[in-house]
Amino acid sequence: MSRFQILTQEQIKDVREGGKILKGCLEHVASCVREGITTLELDRIAEEFIRSRSGVPTFKGYRGFPATLCVSINDECVHGIPGDRVLKDGDIVSLDGGVTYRGLVTDSATTVILGDVPPEVRRFVSVSKQALEAGCSVIRSAHKVGDISAKVQETVEGAGFHCLHALTGHGLGNELHQYPDIPNVGEAHTGPMLPAYSLIAIEPITSMGTDRIREGEDGWTLKTWDGSLAAHFEHTVLVLPEGREIIV
């Protein structure tokens, strides 16, 4: 028996609707990123957007997480808690959100550059996004998780940057984190085989410096070990017999 959750055609329709809500939410919040706004203001915008469209913010209350979004800045990799921090010119802002719609979860992230940064930082963020697209490009039924991992790693390390080894993508469905883990480093043709109509989250989490992380003071936020800049991009992807569908 498969450990993957296989979606019915009705569930796929619901996931698509949830994905539309989350896509619109992240695009709207990204457009609100500006100097002087607080991360808590961004979180309130996100929650209002999701709830006004009959979605539920997946992250809020998940294992005690207090917010709708993870907002991670500069050397923060993931799980940044929104609060009174004020954004400023030169910040690298990662926005990670989830929507539950009719009991099914979608999960997505993007990284926004605020204002002026050195060209190498722009290249880093661009490469991180390219790694997401490269990883998604090899998804199809009967391919293996390692095919995704290898493609992400090749793209990031080939450009001179690093994937954060401890942080992975994951399966999706009725729960936010399901089987399997999907590492951002690995070997092609290894790992679990992807069945058709399973739902997975591919999420390169990258660093300009180290491949290691450390825990922040709040018990949630994870940071790069050496204080180097981080980026985070993520798609929810439906595995199909002959390819994939980007849900959000």
N, C-alpha and C positions, 0 to 999 in steps of 0.2 A: 504493500500500500504506500502511495506517495506521501511524503511529508510536506509537499507543497499543497497549498490551497488552490484548487482548480475552480475557476469562476464559471458560473452558468451564463447563458446569454443575457438573462435578466440582470444578473449582477454586473455584467460588463456595461450595460446601459447605465446603471447607477454609478459605477466608477467613472464613467465618462462625464456624467453630470457633476460629480464631486470634483473632478479634475478641472472642469470649466470654472468652478467657483474659486478653486485655489489659484489657478493661472491668473484670473482676473484680480484676485487679492494681491498676489505678489507684484504684478505689474503696477497696480495702483499704489501700493506701499513704496515700491522702488521710485515711483515718480514723486513721492513726497520726501525723499531723502534730500536734505538740504542743511546748510550750516544753521545752527541755532535750534534745531528741533531735537527733542529728547527721544531716547529709544522707547520710553514708555508711551509717548505720543504715537509713535509708529505702531506700537502694539495695539493701542486703542483703535486706531484706524483699521487695522487688520481684523480685529474681533468684530467691529461693527459691520464691516464688509461681509464677512463670512456669515454671521447670524442673520443679516438682512436678506440673504439668499437661501435661507433654510438649511445652511450647513452648520456643523458643530466644530469648534476649534479643537482638533485632536490633542494638541500638546497640553492644553490647559487642564491641570490636574493630573496629567499622566505621571505616575510615580512621584507625585508631589510637585511637579513643575508648575510655577505660578502664573504662566503667561501663555498667550496665543502664539507668539513668535519666539524663536531663538534669534537674537540680534547680537552677532559676534563681530568685534571691531579689531582691525589691525592684527595683533598677534593672537587674538582669540580664534580658535579653530571652529568650535561648535558650542552650543548650549548656553550662549550668553543670555543672561536674564535682563529683560528690559527694565529700565529704571530712570533715574534723573540724569544720567550721562548725556551731555550735550554734544551733538556731532559737530565736527569742525573740518575745515578745508584740509584735504590730504588724507582723510580717513578712508579705509577700505572696510566696507560694511557688508557683512553676509546676513541675508535674510532667509530663514528656514522656517517653513510652516507646514501644517497638516490640516486636512479637512476630512471629517467623517460625515458621509452622506448616506442615509439609509443603511447604516451599520457597516459601511465599507470605507477604508482609509486610503487617501492619496497623500503623498509627501513630496515636497519639492523645495529647492533652494536656489538662490542666485546671489551673486556678489556685485555690489555697486561701488564704483570709484567716485568719491566725492571731491570735486575740484581738481587741483593740479597735483600730479604725482610724477616722479621720474619715468622716462620711457621704459625702463626695465620693469618697473612695477606694472605698467599697463601690459607689457608683454607677458608677464607672469599670470595676470588675471585672464588674459586671452587664451594662453596655453591651457589653463585649468578648465576653461569652458570647452576648448577643443577636445580635452581628454574625456569629458562627459560624452560628447558626440561620438568620439571614436569608440568608447566602450559600448555605447548603444548600437553602433553600426554592425556589431557582430552577433547581436541577439537574434536567435530564432530557435524554434523547437528542435531539441536533440543536440544543440550546442551545449557547452559546459560553462559553469561559472568561471573557471580559470581563463576561458577565452576573453571574457570581459576584463578580468583583472589584468591580464597580460597587456591588453591594448591600452588600458588606462596608464599603467606603469610605463610602457614604452613611450607614450606621448609626453608624459610629465618629465621623466628622467632624461629623455632624448633632448629636451629643451634646457636641461641643466637645473631642474627643480626637483622637489621631492614630494611623494605621497606620504601622508602620516599613517604609518603602518598599523597602529592600533585601532583606527577608525574605519568602519566598513559600511557598505550598503547592506540591504536586507530584503527579505520577502515582505509582502504586504497582503492584506485581505481584511479579515474581520478585526485584526489587531495591527498595531503600528509596526511592531518588530516581530517578524515571523521567520521561519526557516526559508531559505538558507542565509547565512552571512555571505556578503559579496565583497571580498577584499579588493583594495585598489592596487595590490601587488600580487603577482602570482605567475604561474605557468599555464600556457594554453593547453587545452585538451585534458585538463585535470578538474577535479571537483564534481559536484552534483550536476546531473544532466537537467537541462531546463525543459519542463513539459509545456505543451501548448496550453494557453489560457491561464497560465500562472501570472502573478503580478509581482514585480520586483522594483526596488528602488536602487538606482545606480547613482552613487554620489562621491565623485572625487573630492577629497579634502586634502589640500596641498599646502606646501610651505616653500618659501624662497630659500630657506636654510636647512634646518634639521628635519629628520624623519621621525622625531620623538615628540611626545607631548608631556605636559604636566597639568595638575589640577589647580584651578584658581581658588581663591580664598572663600568663595561662596558655596563650594561643594558641588557646583554644577558646571561652571564655565571651564572649558579645557583650552589650554594655551600651548603654543609652540614652546619647546624646551628652551630654545635659545633666544626667544623674543622676536624671531623673524616673522614677516608678514604671512598671513594665511588666506586662503580662498576656498570657497565651497559652492559647488554647483550640483544640482540633483534633478533627475527626472523620475517620475513613476512611469513604468513601461509594462505594457501587456505583451507577453510572449505569444507569437502567432506561429502556425505551422511553417510558414514561408517567410518569416521576418518578425517585425515588431511594430507596435503602435505606441507612440509617445502620448501618454494620457495627460501629463502636465510636466 
